[in-house]
Amino acid sequence: MKDKRVAAYTAGLALALLLTAASFLVARGSLLWAPGVPAGLAVLALAQMGVHLVFFLNMSTGPDNTNNVLALAFGVLIAALVVAGTLWIMAHLNANMAPSRTLMEMGR
Amino acid sequence: MSAQPASLDGPASVQLTVAYGFWIFLLSDIIMFSALFAAYAVLVGQTAGGPGGRELFDLHTVAVETLCLLVSSYTCGLGLVASEDRVPARFYGFFALTFALGATFLVLEISEFARLIGASAGPSRSAFLSAFFALVGLHGVHIAAGLLWLCFLVAQFAVKGPQAFLRRRLGCFALFWHALDIVWVGLLSLVYLMGSR
């Protein structure tokens, strides 16, 4: 069955398996310089999400898809704000908490 | 596509508007996941003297779970194609495979949770484990709901045949199933692969 839709799914599966295997390799082995591993994993994860969007969810630049892509962009913006904002605020809260913790240790 | 602007084409097809509405729901779902991802990222170091990810996670199980989800996404896509082509045999075959792989994933995940709770590393042990169970558990609940939904859709297909409304619903299910895979990619990278280093 040579079908365009089936070919897209097969290509997506092959790419997703490849990227997943690469993620495991990066996390396990000494393929990357150790401090670069989180960045490598993030890049591989983003690439795989892109593969899923294009090959499985059939995102495209076609006119039927404009609204879907705009909604996706807005969703990504909100998700990024939630994650980055939380991390930023909580890191600063921790930093502001530091003096009182030192005081507690001094009081021991 | 006609040469005139899309705004002059008249109302969009039901197929398009249903998929768009469901896509908006999926994005709101992903935003909910992002809040739990953020909570996990903040709490990942707060183990309260208990075990961390390196001691707890078993990457072999996680690899099998990942394989299950990826292949089930693939068979789900092929099942959708079969329903569009109105080939019932392939439709049933591919969606049975999708269900079996999803169920395998769920069994593996539940046994992993049972193993952790048995090793007194349950959600009440530390903030890290609370965040872990909330985040991974929510994904598991989505998978379970998806399996239930799939059963209903296949039963409807068996009774009513390949009708247009059923193919729209199957399309929504496929979107849901693929979106859960995207969430799993985030879980795999942030929780398991980063956590077991």
HADDOCK unambig.tbl for C-alpha pairs under 7 A between the chains (distance, minus, plus):
assign (segid A and resid 6 and name CA) (segid B and resid 78 and name CA) 6.43 0.50 0.50
assign (segid A and resid 9 and name CA) (segid B and resid 74 and name CA) 6.14 0.50 0.50
assign (segid A and resid 9 and name CA) (segid B and resid 77 and name CA) 6.63 0.50 0.50
assign (segid A and resid 13 and name CA) (segid B and resid 70 and name CA) 6.87 0.50 0.50
assign (segid A and resid 13 and name CA) (segid B and resid 74 and name CA) 6.39 0.50 0.50
assign (segid A and resid 27 and name CA) (segid B and resid 193 and name CA) 5.79 0.50 0.50
assign (segid A and resid 27 and name CA) (segid B and resid 197 and name CA) 6.80 0.50 0.50
assign (segid A and resid 38 and name CA) (segid B and resid 194 and name CA) 6.88 0.50 0.50
assign (segid A and resid 41 and name CA) (segid B and resid 189 and name CA) 6.31 0.50 0.50
assign (segid A and resid 45 and name CA) (segid B and resid 185 and name CA) 6.18 0.50 0.50
assign (segid A and resid 45 and name CA) (segid B and resid 186 and name CA) 6.57 0.50 0.50
assign (segid A and resid 45 and name CA) (segid B and resid 189 and name CA) 6.50 0.50 0.50
assign (segid A and resid 49 and name CA) (segid B and resid 182 and name CA) 5.60 0.50 0.50
assign (segid A and resid 52 and name CA) (segid B and resid 182 and name CA) 6.76 0.50 0.50
assign (segid A and resid 56 and name CA) (segid B and resid 178 and name CA) 6.40 0.50 0.50
assign (segid A and resid 57 and name CA) (segid B and resid 175 and name CA) 6.13 0.50 0.50
assign (segid A and resid 57 and name CA) (segid B and resid 178 and name CA) 6.56 0.50 0.50
assign (segid A and resid 68 and name CA) (segid B and resid 20 and name CA) 6.31 0.50 0.50
assign (segid A and resid 71 and name CA) (segid B and resid 24 and name CA) 6.89 0.50 0.50
assign (segid A and resid 72 and name CA) (segid B and resid 27 and name CA) 6.94 0.50 0.50
assign (segid A and resid 75 and name CA) (segid B and resid 27 and name CA) 5.66 0.50 0.50
assign (segid A and resid 75 and name CA) (segid B and resid 31 and name CA) 6.85 0.50 0.50
assign (segid A and resid 78 and name CA) (segid B and resid 31 and name CA) 6.90 0.50 0.50
assign (segid A and resid 79 and name CA) (segid B and resid 31 and name CA) 5.20 0.50 0.50
assign (segid A and resid 79 and name CA) (segid B and resid 34 and name CA) 5.52 0.50 0.50
assign (segid A and resid 82 and name CA) (segid B and resid 34 and name CA) 6.74 0.50 0.50
assign (segid A and resid 82 and name CA) (segid B and resid 35 and name CA) 6.24 0.50 0.50
assign (segid A and resid 83 and name CA) (segid B and resid 34 and name CA) 6.27 0.50 0.50
assign (segid A and resid 83 and name CA) (segid B and resid 35 and name CA) 6.61 0.50 0.50
assign (segid A and resid 83 and name CA) (segid B and resid 38 and name CA) 4.76 0.50 0.50
assign (segid A and resid 86 and name CA) (segid B and resid 38 and name CA) 6.19 0.50 0.50
assign (segid A and resid 87 and name CA) (segid B and resid 38 and name CA) 6.76 0.50 0.50
assign (segid A and resid 87 and name CA) (segid B and resid 42 and name CA) 6.28 0.50 0.50
